[in-house]
Structures are given as C-alpha cells and as structure tokens.
C-alpha cells in the first residue's frame, strides 16, 4: 500500500486511522520511505532509519541562579536548554525575545577545565564554541544573550530568566 508522506505524517502525529490500517498483523506494522513515498513494511526487514526529536523550548521568566534554574527545568520540564546545533541556537534566539532579563540561562557549564552542555539524560557534550578556555571565578555558567544573540559566560549566582526544554 503506497502512502503519501503527508498522510503518514498525519497518521503518526495524530494517530489517524481512517483509510490506513498499518497495524493489521504483527509483522506488517512498520513503515518505510523511498523517493519521498511511504510504504507499509515487513518489520523484521532491516532498513536505514532516522530518529526525530521535537525540541520545544520554553522561556521561564522567573529569575533564578543557574543551579536553581537547572533543578526547576529538571523538575517541571526535561532540562535546561542546550544548543549543540545551529537550529537550536536559532530556536533560542526566537525563545528569548520575551525575556525580562538581557540573558537567559542555558545548560552550558564550565566543569573540570572545559565547557560542557550538561544533561541528566546523556553524557556531558563538550562545547565547541569561542568562550574562554579558562574563565575566572565565578563566570562558570553559560547564558544566551538576546542583544547579541550569543552565548556568554556569567556568574552562576546571577538571577536570570532561563530556557527549558
């Protein structure tokens, strides 16, 4: 059964089942794409795949220290936001527009002599940017600044808005 990309996207996204029964038995309930067309597939077949993660950012306009912001995001969201890819930096730029502080905390932190994107869900990812490699105390936390659209070193005890995902 040939399925359009849009049709399968809507099925997967919204769980629509009208006109599409890809769960008809235990071995024919997988989908695959070729040439921008989607097909039902035999699940035991090995095929290339990709993963999709919806990176929704939320600006929190409470003023907190970096540590408190980290705990807040981990309690009510997933974590403080990171920007390991260009599109994530662009999302931060859009998200920070309504910030009540000039900068907002991210999960960027200087630890063990290096800048890292800290995460509760995976190992810390080294930061590949232009911040100083040996910042002075207390500038060991990273924030995204709305006026320059850049990451910057900040005092971890400053009270800033923050971005969660």
FENDALIN-V940974 format. One record per residue. N is the residue number from 1. RES is the residue in one letter. BURIAL is # if it has 16 or more other C-alpha atoms within 10 Angstrom, else .. Layout:
n:res:burial
N:RES:BURIAL
N:RES:BURIAL
This chain:
n:res:burial
1:X:.
2:X:.
3:X:#
4:X:.
5:X:.
6:X:.
7:X:.
8:X:#
9:X:.
10:X:.
11:X:#
12:X:.
13:X:.
14:X:.
15:X:.
16:X:.
17:X:.
18:X:.
19:X:.
20:X:.
21:X:.
22:X:#
23:X:.
24:X:.
25:X:.
26:X:.
27:X:.
28:X:.
29:X:.
30:X:.
31:X:.
32:X:#
33:X:#
34:X:.
35:X:.
36:X:.
37:X:.
38:X:#
39:X:#
40:X:#
41:X:#
42:X:.
43:X:.
44:X:.
45:X:.
46:X:.
47:X:.
48:X:.
49:X:.
50:X:.
51:X:.
52:X:.
53:X:.
54:X:.
55:X:.
56:X:.
57:X:#
58:X:#
59:X:#
60:X:#
61:X:#
62:X:.
63:X:#
64:X:#
65:X:#
66:X:#
67:X:.
68:X:.
69:X:#
70:X:#
71:X:.
72:X:#
73:X:#
74:X:#
75:X:.
76:X:.
77:X:.
78:X:#
79:X:#
80:X:#
81:X:#
82:X:#
83:X:#
84:X:.
85:X:.
86:X:.
87:X:.
88:X:#
89:X:#
90:X:.
91:X:.
92:X:#
93:X:#
94:X:.
95:X:#
96:X:#
97:X:.
98:X:.
99:X:#
100:X:.
101:X:#
102:X:#
103:X:#
104:X:#
105:X:#
106:X:#
107:X:#
108:X:#
109:X:#
110:X:#
111:X:.
112:X:.
113:X:.
114:X:.
115:X:#
116:X:#
117:X:#
118:X:#
119:X:#
120:X:.
121:X:.
122:X:.
123:X:.
124:X:#
125:X:.
126:X:.
127:X:#
128:X:.
129:X:.
130:X:.
131:X:.
132:X:.
133:X:.
134:X:.
135:X:#
136:X:.
137:X:.
138:X:.
139:X:#
140:X:#
141:X:#
142:X:#
143:X:#
144:X:#
145:X:#
146:X:#
147:X:.
148:X:.
149:X:.
150:X:.
151:X:#
152:X:#
153:X:#
154:X:#
155:X:#
156:X:#
157:X:.
158:X:.
159:X:#
160:X:#
161:X:#
162:X:#
163:X:#
164:X:#
165:X:#
